[in-house]
Amino acid sequence: MRIESLFDQQTQQIKIAVDCIIFGFNNNRLECLLIHRGAEPQKGKWSLIGGFIGNDEDLDEAANRVLFNLSGLENVYMEQVKAFGKANRDPRGRTISISYTALILRSEYDDDRIEEHGAKWFPVDNLPELAFDHVSMVHSAITRLRRRVRNTPIALNLLPEKFTIPQLQALYEGILNESLDKRNFRRKLNQISAFVKLDEKDMSASRRGAFLYTFDQDRYNHDQYFNL
């Protein structure tokens, strides 16, 4: 009996890309940065910021390059989310895309630069129609973010170094898309030694002001406890 080869004799023509789901927090809402496509395929639609990886690039290097070219930001928190590889996902040919989540502090973002690239922030609960399978990428990233923020401090990348408890609670409510009990939230926060209360107040919201907090990464590395 003839044993057929396990390998196709034709060379595979597969491209690998990265797509960045860039989240920011503004006006108590989680937002996603999208770019308006000016060329085919799917010209005129909104899409994630992405690109093909170079022959000499690692995946993480490619994701950081794509983000830097648009924003000018370096050392941004990013993590790999999922691979998307349906055979017909890109009309230009067989393409596998690795999605990444990036969490950006909006106040450090160069809005003039993103406008030059036709990019715009959208609330995650009111996204326009997206190109390719990018809506699935966004939903996958949001699901992963909502799961991880309760037990890791990654959401703090969306806040300045000093913040108030109301600001922190608003951030979590914006990400989780649900209301949180104030007393229960404060109780959980007080159990995490890495949250440090400062002798400073934010006076912008009321005459009494609200005490500012910061997050001590060394304490977190030592205790490894986080539950909000």
N, C-alpha and C positions, 0 to 999 in steps of 0.2 A: 504494500500500500504506500502510495506516495504521501509523504508528510509535507504539507504546505508551509512555507515560511511564515513565521509569526510577525514579520515586519513587512510593511508596504515598501515596495521598491521605489516608489515615488518619494521625492524629498518633500517633507511637510513645509508648507508655506504659512506659517503662523506668526503673527505679530503680537508683541506684548506691550501693553500700555499701563499707565497709572492714571487714576482719577481721584481728585481730592475733594472730599466733602468738607468744606470749610465752614465751621460754625462760629458765630459771634453772638453776643448778648447785648440787646439794646432795647430801651424802653420796656423792660421786664418781659421781653420776648426773645426766644431763641430764633436766630436767623441763619440763613444759609446763603453763601455767596455763589452766584451763578453768572455765566457769561453768555452774551447774545451771539449766536453763531452767524458769522458774516459770509460763510462759504458752505458749499455742499460738502457732505450730505446733510440733509435736514436744515438747510439754510433758513434763518429767521427764527428758529426755536432757541430756547434757553437750554443750557447744558452745564454740567460740572466743568471745573478747570482740570484739564488733563493733557497727556501727551505720551508719545511712544518713548520707551527707554532706549538709551544708547547702547551700543555693543559692549562698551566698557563700563557701564553703570550698574551698580547694585540697585535693587528696587527702592530701597529707602533713599538713596542718592537721587534717583529720578524724581521721586515724590517731592523731596525738598527743593530740587531745581525748579520744578513746575511752580511750586508755591512761591519761591523767591522771585522768579521772573515776573510774576504778577504783582506781588505785594512789596518786595524788597525786604521782607522779614526773614530773619534767620533764627535758629534755635527755638522754633515754634514746636509746641507739643503736638506730635503726630503719632498715630498708631494704625497699623494695618488692620483692615476690617474683614475683607472677603474677596475671593476671586470670582469673576463673572466670565463665563466662557461658552454661552450658547452659540451654536455654530453660525446662526444668522443674525447675531446681535449688531454687526456692523456691515453695511452694504459694500464697503470698500474691500472686504476680504476677511478671512478668518482672523479674529482678534480676541485675545484674552486680556482682560483688564483687571488689575489689582486695585481695589479701592482703599483709600486712606481717609481717616478722620483727622482734621486739624482744628485745634481750639485756639481762637485768636482773641486777644484783648482789643476791642474795637478802637480804643483811644490811641493805640499805637499803629493803627492801620492808615496807610496813605490813600485816602479816598480819591484824590486827584489821579493817582496812578492807576487805580482800578477802572476809573471812568475812561481812561485812554484805551483800555482793552475792552470796552463795552460791557463791563461787569456791573452787577448790582446786587444789593442785599434784599432777600425776601424772607418774611416770616415762614417758619417751617410748616405752619398750618394753613398757608395760603400760597403755595408754590404754583408757578405757571406750568403749562405743559412742557415736559422735558424731552430732550432728544434721546434716542437709543433706549437703553434700559436704565437710565440714570435715576428715574423715580424709584426703582427697586434698590439702587445703591443708597439713596438718601434714607429710605425707610429702614434698610438694614443697619445703617450707621446710627440712626436715631434709637432704634431698638437696643443696640449694643451700648450706646451712651447712657440710656435710661437704666440699664441693668448695672452698669459699672459705677455710676455716680454715687450710689448709696453706700458702697463699700470701699471706694477709693477716692482720693482728693482731686481727681483730674478736673472736675468742674471749676476748681479755683483758678484754672488758667484763663477763665473768661472774666475774672474780676481783677481789679487793681490789687497791689500788694497789701493795702490797708482797706478794710471794708467793715460795714456794720452788720449786725445780725439781720435786720430787715432786708438789707441788700442781698445777703447770703440766702435768706429764705426765698426772696423773690426769684433768685437765680434757680433754685431747686424747683420751685413751682413752675417756672418757665420751661425748664427742661422736661420735668415729669408730666406737665400739663394737668396738674391737679393742685387743689388747695391743701395746705399743710397746717395742722394745729400749731399755733404759736408756742404754747407752753411745752408741748411735747418736743417741738423742734429745738427749743432752747435747752431743754433737759438733755437731749441727745448730744447737742453741741458741747455742753459743759462736761460731759463724760469723756470727751476727746482732748487729751492733754496737749495736742499739737496746736489747738486754737488758743492763742495768747491774747488776753485783753490788754489794751494799751491805755496809757494815761492821756489819751487824746480823744477828742470828740468831733464828730461830723455835725456841724451846726446848720447845714443846708436845709434839713427837712423840718426842724422845729426849733423853738427858742431854747428848749432844754438840751437839745442835741442828743446824739446817740454815740455811745462809746465805739471806738474803732478796735478792730481785731486784726491779727495777722496770723499766718500759718507757719509754724516752726517745723521745717522739713527734718531737722535732726531729731526732734522729739518723735515725729512720726516714724522715722527710720528705726528708732529704738523701740517704740511701743508696738508698732504695726497694728494699731487699733483705729478703725474708722467705721462708723455706722450712723448715717444720717437718714 
